[in-house]
Amino acid sequence: MKIKWVIFAVLVVFLILVMNPGSKAVNTREVDNVRKKAVLDNSDLKIIDDFLAEAISELVRERDFTTIAQKRTVILSRQSTQSQQGQYAQQFSESARRYIAQGFLDAQKLPRQERITGVTINLLILMDGLQDLGLTDQAVAMLKNENMVIRYWAVHCLTNPGIITQLNAAKNSNQTSVFAAKFTEILDTSTPEITALIARFAAGVKIPQTEQLLCQIADIRIKRYADWTIKYELYDSAILKYLCSKIPLASQSSGSTSTTSATSKAALARCFAQLYSYAIQRYVKGADILNNTQKSHLASVLADTEDKCIGILLKPQLTIRRALERNSLPAILAEHDRLLGSATTPGQLPATLKFDYSTTSGGPKRTSPIPLPDQPAKK
């Protein structure tokens, strides 16, 4: 919970200051004049380089949180627009890459760990705002950082909508695959906030590997439901929607064959159904165990998934929502079995999407989700 509040505080202050930037110590007059030119000479390119050298150096040295956010705004507002591609954009990108890299090195020389952490986070937030694919190598290098706020922003730099749009260009497919592989390595040790960002990436990019990545994310959440160590269940609403969005598209993934696409579709559907089942089972089994916040989050997951996913994969319905409103646990379980399957009858979803719940090849086919174990006795 502490991590979430730290991230929230950083975001709020950053967004406020983006809308209301304060005074700027770095001189912007010359670089603003250069931005207006159609053709640049060497002296103009040097002005861009000098501006970023000074601005990023000031960002590293600054201690006041408010002023730091203002300095980030100054840099971001001088980035080229889509209509300013060419010399200005290229020089801005190259200089930003060089001086941000130097900023990370300078941060490591600071005397106190909290200053090192603060500068590192601020540089990552700057990179996130720039949305420059050329800067992403520096974020990749921090994905395994044990500080979860640093890791969060490193992942955010690689998963924001601007970067995902660039990754979906055919020429960047190799880089997308690298990111997916790197994310796989940190899933087990990341917070739910970070896992949700990776799930957003997996849903947004268009390579077959991300279907497996989404299933890995679901499997981790499923495992944590099973041992009752799941945290912040509300994130599963987004994860379930991402899985749902990939199911109809599995056969359209670049590089897929008819056999692999059918397997992929079945795997995605199974992950979706088992995760949704565990959310439902936890709500029912935890009626007298979970706190009000947990139950509220789970109720949102159940109703939102019925609306946004079941309504798309099958047909629109409100059965679970109405059962939640009546607080009828038997009605929720009955709908669970009808949709997902029971020990005696296959559910409507497996029948429609043609999958079962078997987790090993060659073994007996399961017609129902794996039951959620009872909560372990407290030691």
C-alpha positions in Angstrom: 0.0 0.0 0.0 2.9 2.4 0.8 4.3 1.9 -2.7 0.9 2.8 -4.3 0.8 6.0 -2.3 4.3 7.0 -3.4 3.5 6.4 -7.0 0.2 8.3 -6.6 1.9 11.3 -5.1 4.5 11.5 -7.8 1.8 11.3 -10.5 -0.4 13.9 -8.9 2.3 16.5 -8.5 3.7 15.8 -12.0 0.3 16.2 -13.7 -0.5 19.4 -11.8 2.7 21.0 -12.8 2.4 19.9 -16.4 -0.8 22.0 -16.5 0.7 24.9 -14.6 4.5 25.1 -15.2 6.4 27.5 -13.0 9.5 29.6 -13.6 12.3 28.1 -15.5 16.0 28.6 -14.6 17.3 27.2 -17.9 17.4 29.6 -20.9 14.8 28.5 -23.4 14.8 31.6 -25.7 17.4 30.3 -28.2 16.0 26.7 -28.4 12.5 28.2 -29.0 13.8 30.2 -31.9 15.5 27.1 -33.4 12.2 25.2 -33.2 10.6 27.7 -35.6 13.2 27.1 -38.3 12.6 24.8 -41.3 16.3 24.1 -41.9 19.0 24.0 -39.2 22.7 24.6 -39.3 25.4 23.3 -37.0 25.0 26.2 -34.6 21.3 25.5 -34.3 22.0 21.8 -33.5 24.5 23.0 -30.8 21.8 25.1 -29.2 19.5 22.1 -28.9 22.4 20.1 -27.5 23.3 22.8 -25.0 19.7 23.2 -23.9 19.3 19.6 -23.0 22.8 19.4 -21.4 21.9 22.3 -19.1 18.2 21.3 -18.5 19.0 17.7 -17.5 22.0 18.7 -15.4 19.8 21.1 -13.5 17.2 18.3 -13.1 19.8 16.1 -11.5 21.1 18.7 -9.2 17.7 20.0 -8.0 16.4 18.9 -4.7 13.0 20.6 -4.5 10.3 18.3 -5.7 8.1 21.0 -7.1 11.0 22.6 -9.0 12.0 19.2 -10.4 8.6 18.7 -11.9 8.7 22.2 -13.4 12.1 21.4 -15.0 10.7 18.2 -16.5 7.9 20.2 -18.0 10.3 22.7 -19.6 12.1 19.8 -21.3 9.0 18.0 -22.5 7.5 21.2 -23.9 10.5 21.6 -26.2 10.3 18.2 -27.7 9.5 18.2 -31.4 5.9 17.7 -32.5 4.8 15.4 -35.3 5.1 18.3 -37.8 8.7 19.0 -36.7 10.3 15.7 -37.7 13.8 15.9 -39.2 16.8 17.8 -37.9 15.3 19.2 -34.7 13.7 15.8 -33.7 16.8 13.8 -34.4 19.1 16.2 -32.5 16.7 16.4 -29.6 16.5 12.6 -29.4 20.3 12.1 -29.6 21.0 14.8 -27.0 18.3 13.6 -24.6 19.7 10.1 -24.9 23.3 11.2 -24.1 22.5 13.5 -21.2 19.9 11.3 -19.6 22.4 8.5 -19.6 25.0 10.8 -18.0 22.3 11.8 -15.5 21.9 8.2 -14.4 25.7 8.0 -14.0 25.9 11.2 -12.0 23.1 10.0 -9.8 25.2 7.0 -8.7 27.8 9.4 -7.4 25.5 11.2 -5.0 26.2 10.6 -1.3 22.9 9.4 0.0 20.7 6.5 -1.3 17.5 8.6 -1.1 19.0 11.2 -3.5 20.2 8.4 -5.9 16.7 7.0 -5.9 15.0 10.3 -6.3 17.1 11.4 -9.2 16.7 8.0 -10.9 12.9 8.1 -10.6 12.8 11.7 -11.9 14.9 10.8 -15.0 12.6 7.8 -15.6 9.5 10.0 -15.4 11.2 12.3 -17.9 11.9 9.4 -20.2 8.3 8.2 -19.9 7.1 11.7 -20.9 9.4 11.8 -23.9 8.1 8.5 -25.3 11.2 8.0 -27.4 11.9 4.5 -28.4 15.6 5.4 -28.6 15.7 5.9 -24.9 14.3 2.6 -23.9 17.6 0.7 -23.5 18.2 2.7 -20.3 14.8 1.7 -18.9 15.4 -2.0 -19.8 18.6 -1.9 -17.7 16.5 -1.0 -14.6 13.8 -3.6 -14.9 15.3 -5.9 -12.3 15.9 -3.0 -9.8 14.8 -4.2 -6.3 13.3 -0.8 -5.6 9.7 -1.3 -6.8 9.1 2.4 -7.5 12.1 2.5 -9.8 11.0 -0.7 -11.4 7.5 0.6 -11.8 8.7 3.7 -13.8 11.1 1.6 -15.8 8.2 -0.6 -16.9 6.0 2.4 -17.4 8.6 3.8 -19.8 8.3 0.7 -22.0 4.6 0.3 -21.8 3.0 3.7 -22.2 0.6 4.1 -25.2 3.1 6.2 -27.2 5.8 3.5 -27.0 3.3 0.7 -27.8 2.2 2.6 -30.9 5.8 2.7 -32.1 6.4 -0.9 -31.2 3.6 -2.0 -33.4 5.4 -0.7 -36.5 6.7 -3.7 -38.4 10.3 -2.5 -38.2 10.2 -2.7 -34.4 9.0 -6.2 -33.9 12.4 -7.5 -32.7 12.5 -4.8 -30.0 9.0 -5.8 -28.9 10.1 -9.4 -28.5 13.0 -8.3 -26.4 10.7 -6.3 -24.1 8.4 -9.3 -23.8 11.2 -11.6 -22.8 12.6 -9.1 -20.3 9.1 -8.7 -18.7 8.8 -12.5 -18.4 11.9 -12.5 -16.2 10.5 -10.1 -13.6 6.9 -11.2 -13.3 7.4 -13.4 -10.2 9.1 -10.6 -8.2 7.0 -7.6 -9.3 4.1 -5.8 -7.5 0.5 -6.0 -8.8 0.9 -2.4 -10.1 3.8 -3.5 -12.3 2.1 -6.7 -13.4 -0.9 -4.6 -14.6 1.4 -2.4 -16.7 3.0 -5.5 -18.3 -0.5 -6.9 -19.0 -1.4 -3.7 -20.7 1.7 -4.0 -22.9 0.9 -7.7 -23.7 -2.6 -6.7 -24.8 -1.5 -3.7 -26.8 1.4 -5.0 -28.9 0.9 -7.3 -31.9 3.3 -10.3 -31.6 2.4 -13.9 -30.8 4.8 -14.0 -27.7 2.5 -11.6 -25.8 -0.3 -14.2 -25.7 2.0 -16.4 -23.7 3.0 -13.5 -21.6 -0.6 -12.7 -20.7 -1.1 -16.4 -19.8 2.0 -16.2 -17.5 0.5 -13.2 -15.8 -2.8 -15.0 -15.3 -1.0 -18.1 -14.0 0.8 -16.0 -11.4 -2.4 -14.4 -10.2 -4.1 -17.8 -10.2 -1.3 -19.3 -8.1 -1.7 -16.4 -5.6 -5.4 -16.9 -5.4 -4.8 -20.6 -4.7 -2.5 -19.9 -1.7 -4.5 -16.9 -0.5 -1.7 -14.4 -1.0 -3.4 -12.4 -3.7 -3.1 -8.7 -3.3 -5.3 -5.9 -4.8 -7.8 -8.1 -6.6 -9.1 -5.0 -8.5 -6.2 -5.3 -11.0 -7.7 -8.6 -12.2 -10.5 -6.7 -13.8 -8.0 -5.2 -16.3 -6.1 -8.5 -16.7 -9.3 -10.4 -17.5 -10.2 -7.7 -20.1 -6.8 -7.9 -21.7 -7.1 -11.7 -21.9 -10.6 -11.4 -23.3 -9.4 -8.9 -26.0 -6.8 -11.3 -27.2 -9.0 -14.4 -27.5 -10.8 -13.5 -30.7 -7.5 -12.2 -32.2 -5.3 -15.2 -31.4 -5.8 -16.7 -34.9 -4.7 -13.3 -36.4 -1.3 -13.0 -34.7 1.6 -12.5 -37.1 3.5 -15.7 -37.6 0.8 -18.0 -36.3 -0.2 -21.2 -38.1 -3.7 -22.6 -37.9 -2.6 -25.2 -35.3 -0.7 -22.8 -33.1 -3.4 -20.2 -33.2 -6.0 -22.7 -32.1 -3.8 -23.8 -29.3 -3.1 -20.2 -28.4 -6.8 -19.3 -28.4 -7.6 -22.3 -26.1 -4.8 -21.4 -23.7 -6.0 -17.8 -23.5 -9.6 -18.9 -22.9 -8.5 -21.4 -20.2 -6.4 -18.7 -18.4 -9.3 -16.3 -18.6 -11.8 -18.8 -17.3 -9.7 -20.1 -14.4 -8.7 -16.6 -13.2 -12.4 -15.5 -13.4 -13.4 -18.6 -11.6 -10.9 -18.0 -8.7 -12.2 -14.5 -8.3 -15.7 -15.8 -8.0 -14.8 -18.6 -5.7 -12.7 -16.2 -3.5 -15.7 -13.9 -3.2 -17.9 -16.8 -2.1 -15.5 -18.6 0.2 -14.2 -15.3 1.7 -17.6 -14.0 2.6 -16.8 -14.2 6.3 -13.0 -13.9 6.0 -12.2 -11.0 3.7 -12.4 -7.3 4.7 -14.9 -4.9 3.1 -12.3 -3.5 0.7 -11.4 -6.9 -0.6 -15.0 -7.9 -1.1 -15.8 -4.6 -2.8 -12.8 -5.1 -5.2 -13.9 -8.6 -6.0 -17.5 -7.6 -6.6 -16.2 -5.0 -9.1 -14.1 -7.7 -10.8 -17.1 -10.1 -11.1 -19.6 -7.5 -12.4 -17.2 -5.7 -14.7 -15.9 -9.0 -16.2 -19.5 -10.2 -16.8 -20.3 -6.9 -18.6 -17.1 -6.3 -20.6 -16.0 -9.9 -21.3 -18.8 -12.4 -20.9 -21.1 -10.0 -22.7 -18.6 -10.0 -25.7 -17.5 -13.7 -25.7 -21.1 -15.0 -25.2 -23.9 -12.5 -25.0 -24.8 -9.5 -22.8 -26.2 -10.4 -19.4 -26.5 -9.1 -15.8 -27.0 -12.4 -13.9 -23.9 -12.0 -11.6 -24.5 -8.3 -11.1 -28.0 -8.9 -9.9 -26.9 -11.8 -7.7 -24.3 -9.4 -6.1 -27.0 -6.8 -5.5 -29.1 -9.4 -3.7 -26.0 -10.8 -1.9 -27.0 -14.2 -3.1 -24.0 -16.5 -2.9 -25.9 -19.6 -4.2 -27.0 -17.6 -7.3 -23.4 -16.5 -7.9 -22.2 -20.1 -7.7 -24.9 -21.4 -9.9 -24.0 -18.8 -12.6 -20.3 -19.7 -12.2 -21.1 -23.3 -13.0 -23.4 -22.5 -15.9 -20.8 -20.2 -17.5 -17.5 -21.9 -16.6 -18.5 -25.5 -15.9 -19.0 -27.9 -13.1 -17.8 -31.5 -12.2 -20.7 -32.9 -14.2 -21.5 -30.4 -16.9 -19.3 -28.4 -19.3 -19.9 -24.7 -19.0 -21.2 -22.4 -21.8 -17.9 -20.7 -22.2 -15.7 -23.8 -22.7 -18.3 -25.2 -25.1 -18.4 -22.0 -27.2 -14.6 -21.4 -27.2 -13.7 -25.1 -27.4 -11.3 -25.5 -24.5 -11.1 -27.5 -21.3 -9.3 -27.0 -18.0 -6.6 -29.7 -18.4 -3.2 -28.4 -17.4 -1.2 -31.4 -18.8 -1.2 -32.9 -22.2 -2.5 -36.5 -22.5 -4.3 -36.4 -19.1 -8.0 -36.6 -18.5 -9.9 -33.5 -19.6 -11.4 -31.3 -16.9 -14.8 -29.9 -17.5 -14.7 -27.5 -14.6 -12.2 -25.0 -13.2 -9.9 -26.1 -10.5 -11.5 -25.6 -7.1 -10.1 -22.8 -4.9 -8.4 -24.4 -1.8 -9.6 -23.4 1.6 -7.6 -20.6 3.3 -4.5 -22.1 5.0 -4.8 -22.1 8.8 -2.9 -19.3 10.4 0.3 -20.4 12.2 
